[in-house]
Amino acid sequence: MRSENQLELQTAAEKNLTWFRRSGIMQPADGSWGVAERLSVAEGPALEKMKISFPAWTTHPSGLVLEQRRADCNFETALLFLAAGDGETGKNILDYLYFRSGLLNRYDERFPRAGWNWSHIKWESMVYFDDNAWCIFIPLAIARAFPELELRYDLKHWAVLLAESMTPAMHRTFGAENPEEKGTWRDPEGKWCGRLDLPHWGSLAVMALARAFQENPNPAYEAEIRRYHAYLAENLANFTVSEAAYAVFGAAAACRVFHHADDEALLHHAAGLMLEKIDPESGNLPAEHYEAPIGKHLVDTIYTVNWAFLAFQMAAAVTGAARYRNAAAGFAELLVKIQDQSSDPFFNGCWRGMYDLNAGRWGGGDCYEGGSGSIYSGWTNAPIALGLLLEEHGGSLLDFFE
């Protein structure tokens, strides 16, 4: 028999699945043309910058649907539906990705082999380390859990090819000198995007390479992980709490695969940095990310609390430590508490990008990427709902490893 807490988690996840189907973020609602990146109710300068940066949208009575189809957001949403038992919608989204979207580079040697372009709205190749990390991890996760889908899409083949592309890109980009951009590392060949100096990009790549190693034990994968974790061991304390959450993703994945003491030490370091900042009264982690409004009273569900929730689940799975399990449970409770209960299906059952604890409502300001006016499919709603499903049985993303 399910406990009251398990039923609460399941109900919240089901409400979120209903939001995906009814809000307009999937048109049609069966997922056959994928899921949009986000809904927007932003105003003023943030909205104007969104329209310039993401020039594909549908006007809805309650806001905008930013229509760019990102591979990572679609993979995250597909995994959520599959994990929730809606195999048809999950398969439809995967059909879109592999058969309709044109986002996967199957043949063009000018661009990263097996790389997924950022979005269908871009005319140029933009292959990001963080996005493509999910495009390795999630196909391998789905292949393990749903063998029939592995046969349909050749999931392992494309994921391993992408890992083979990512590894030399990570090698040349890690620590690359860019005189005109001090403090940021960029691919010298200009084929991959993202700042590997931050765990937001680097640790997600670590997670992906660790998982890919289980399918294809290429020692170069671990070599890059060792180099990156040595860097984080010296520099992690200089980053925001959001980056600490990402660092746990990479460290926990590496622990699961390689059983290396340095990876576990890094995991405890990163998780400890997060624990120190959790507000004992509200249970919140402060919003510190540079792409969103900042404040201790702000619940950032795009860059911070969403990932901290999943990170503590992974840390608990690796170590068995009660402090990490309790932290994950605390975030689950907070996220269920703030889930949108509006009557409007545009919002009902979602998590918007930021919640103001002082005001007791969604708010806190907007940037064109983060803030309360952005309601993301991937990165916010799909990972949170998936985390709630995992929390029902004390699981984590590591459940999808071999």
N, C-alpha and C positions, 0 to 999 in steps of 0.2 A: 504494500500500500504506500502511495506517495505521501510524504509529509506535507504540512501546510506550506512550508518554505519551497519545496519542490514544485508544488502546484502554482505558487506565485511566480516562480521563475518561468515555468512553462507558459503560463497565461501571458506574461509580458512578451515572451518570444512570439507567441501566436498573434498577439496584437500587432507586433512589428511586421510579421509576414502579411497580415491584412493590410497594413499601411503600404507595403510594397505594391500590393495588387490594386489598391483603390486610390492612391494619391495622385497618380498620373506620372510617376517616375519611371514606370514601365508602360510603354505604348507599342504594341498591345500588351494587356496585362498578363498574358501567358508567357512573357519573356522571349518570344520568338525574334524580336528585334532588340534584345538586350535591355540594359537598364541605364538610364541617364546618370551622369555623375552626381547631380544634386538638384534639389529644389532651392529656390532663393526667395526670401522675403526681405532682403537687404534694401536699403534706401540710400540716397545721396551719393557721395563720391565712391563708396564701396560698390554700389550697384553699377555706376557708370564704368568703373574699371573692370568689373566682371564682364560687361557687355563688349568691351574692347578686347579683353583677353580671351574670352570664350564666346565668339560671335555665332552661336547657334542656340537658339532658345525658343520655347513655346510659351505664349502668354496663357496663364491660367487665371481664373477669377480670384484666386488667393495668392498668386505670386507668379514666379517664372519657373519653368523647367529648363535647367541648363542641359542641353541635349547631347553634349559630347559623350561618346561612348568610350570609356577607358577600359582597357583589358583587365587591369587589376581590380577595379570596382566590380566588373562583371564576374570575374572569377570568385571574388569574395561572396557576392550575392548567390552565385550558383552553388557554392559550397554550403551556404546557409540553407537554401531550399532543399538540397539533397539531405543534409543532416536532419532537417525537420520532417523528412518523409515525403516531401513533394517532389518526387523524382521527375515528373513531367516538366514542371517549370525549370528545374535545375538543368535538365537535358536541353530544353529549348534555349536557355541562355548559352550553354556550351555549343549548341548548333550555330547560334549567332556568331560566337567567337571564332570557331574553326571553319565554318562553311560560308558565312555571309559578310563578316566584318572587314576582311582584308587587312586586319591589324597585324597578323603574323607574317613575318618575312620568311617565306619558304625558300626562295631562290635567288634573290638579288644580292650579289656579292659585294656591292658598294656599301651595304649596311650590315649591322650585326646579324650573324646567322641565327635564325630561330628567334630573333628579338621581336618583341611586341611594341609597336609604335604607341606613343602616348595616347592618341585619340584619333578618331576618324576625321576630325575637323582640321587636322594639321596637314599642310601640304609638304612639309619636310619631315625627315626622320628625326624623332626625339625618343630615344630609348633610354629610360631612366633606370638607375640601379635599384631604387626602392620598389618601383612598380613591377619591374621584371623579376625581382626576388619573389614576389607573390605569384608571378607567372611560372615560376619553377616549383615553389612549394605546393601551391594548391593543386595543380594537375597531378603531382605525385601523390598528394593526399587523396584525391578522388580516385586515382588508379588503384590505390591500396584498398579503399573502402568499397569501390564499385567496379569490379573487374570488367563487367560488361561495357562500361564506358571507356575503359582503357582500349578495348577492341574497336570501339566506334571512332575514337579520335586519335589513337596512337599517342596517348598522353605522355608516357614515359619517354618516347623517342624525342619529341619536341622539347620536353623539359630538360633532358640531359644535353641535347645539342645547345640549348640556351646556357646551361651551366658551363659548357665548354667555351662558349663565347664570352661569358661574364668573367671567367677566371683570368685570362690575359688582360682584359680591360681593367679589372681591379688591380692587377699587378702593375700596369703602367701608370694608372691614375693615382694609386696610393702614394701620397707624399709628393706628387708631381709639382714641380716649381712653375708658378704662374706669376711672373713679375708684375703684371698689371692687375692681378687680383690677389693681393696678399691675404693669406689665411684661408683661401679656398683652393681645393684641389679639383682640377678639371682634366678630362681625358685629353692627353696631348694630341691624339688622333682626331678628336672631335666627334667620335661616333657614339659615345655614351655620355649621359647627362647625370648630374647629381654631385653633391658635395660629400665625398667619402670621409672628410674630416669629421663629419657628424654621424653618430650612430643611426640616425633616421635613415640614412642611405647605407652606411657600411655594415651595421649590425643586421639589417634585413638581408643584405647580401650574404653575410656569414650564415644566417639561418638557412637560406636557400642552398648554399654550397654544402652545408652539413647534411641536409636532407638528400641532396643529389648524390653525395658520397655513398649513401646506402644503396643506390642503384648502379653507380659507376664509381668504384673506389679509386679515383684519380688522386694521387698524392699531392698534386698541385692545388687541389681544393683546400686540403688541410694546411698547406704551406701558407696560403693567403690568410686563412683564419688565424694561424699563429702570429703572423706579422700584425694583423689588425688588432688582435687582443693584447699584444704587447704594447701597442700604441694606446689602447683604451686604459690599460692598467695604470699608465702614467698620467693620463689626461682626463679621465672620466669626471673627476670632481669639479672640473671647470665648466661642465655643461649644465643645461637646465634639467629639471626633473623629467621632462618629456624624453630627453635623450637617454636618461637612465633607464626608462621603460624599454626603449628599443634595444639598449645594450643587453637587457635580460633576455630578450628574444634570441639574440645571437648566442649568448653564453649558455642558455638552457639547451638550445639545439645542439651546440657543440658538446656539451656535457653528455647528452643522450647518446651521441654517436661515438665520441672519442674517449670519454671517461678520463679526461685530462684534469689534473688538479688545478692548473692555472685557470681553466674555464670555470670551474666551480668557485674559485676565489673571486673571479670577476663577477660572477652571478651574485654572490653575497655582497660584494662591494656595491654593485648597481642597485640591488634590491634594498640594501641598507640605506642608500641615499634617498630612496623613495620613502621608506618607512619614517625616516627622520622628519620628512616634510608633511606627512599626513596630519591634518588638523584633528586633534582628538575629539573636538566637539561636533564638527560637521562630517568628519570622515573624508573630507575633500583633499585633493592635491592642488596646490596653487597653479593657476594658469600662468605660464612663463614663456610660452612659445612666441617666437618673433613674428609669426604670421597671424597672430590672433591677439585680441585684447588681453591685458595682463592684470592679475589681481588674485589675492588669496581667497576671496569670496566667490570667484568665478569657477564654475565647473566646465572645463574645456573638454568636449567630447569628440573633437577632431584630432587633437594631437597629444592629449595627456591622459585623462581618466579612462578613456576607452582602452588605450594600450596598457596602462598600468594594471587594469583589471585582468587582461589576458596574460600579462607578464607575471603577475603574482600566481596565477594558476600554474604557469609553467615552472616557476621557481618552487612551488609546493610539490609539483610532480617529481622534480629532480631530487629535492632534498628531504621531502617529508616534513619540513619544518612547520610547526603550527602557526608561527607568526606570519608566514606567507599565506597559508590557507585562510587564516582569519582576515588578512588584508583583502584577499580576493572576495571573500564573503561580504566584507564591508562595502566594497565597491559595487557588488551585485545589488546589495540593499539600497545604496544611494541611487544607482541607475534606475532601478525599478520605481523608486519613489518619485523621481523627476520625469519619468516617461510622459510624453504629451498625452493629455486626456481631452483635448479639444473635441468638439463635436464635428468639426470640419475634417473630412477624410484626407485633406491635403496634409494635415498634421497628426491626426489621431493615431497613436501607437508609435510615433517616431521619437527619436532623440534629435533635437535641433543641435546646433553647433556649440551653444554656450548657455549655461543656466546661471542666473544671479541669485546666490543664496540669500543675500541681504534683502532682496526684493521679493524672493519667493516665487520667481517666474523666469521664463526664458528671457535673456537679455544680457547686457554687459558691453554692448557695442559690436561693431562689425569691421572686419578687414575684407579685402576682396577674396581671400582664401579662407580665413577663419572667422569665428564670431557667431552670434546667435542667428544671423540671417541666412546662414548656409546649412542645408540639411542634406548631408551626403548619404549616398547609397552605400558604397564601400567606404572604408576608413572610419565610419561612424556606425551607421545602423546595422549593416550586415555583421561586422565583427562583434558588436555589443550583443546582438541577438544570438549569434553563435556562441559567444561566451556564456550567456545565460543557459543555453541548452547543455553546454559542457559542465556548467556549475551544478546542474541537477544531480549529476553523479560524481562530482568531485574530479572532473576531467580537465584536460587542457589541450592545446594545439599539439602537444607531444603525442597525443593519442593517434595522430596521423603519421607517426614515424614507424619504421619497421621494428 
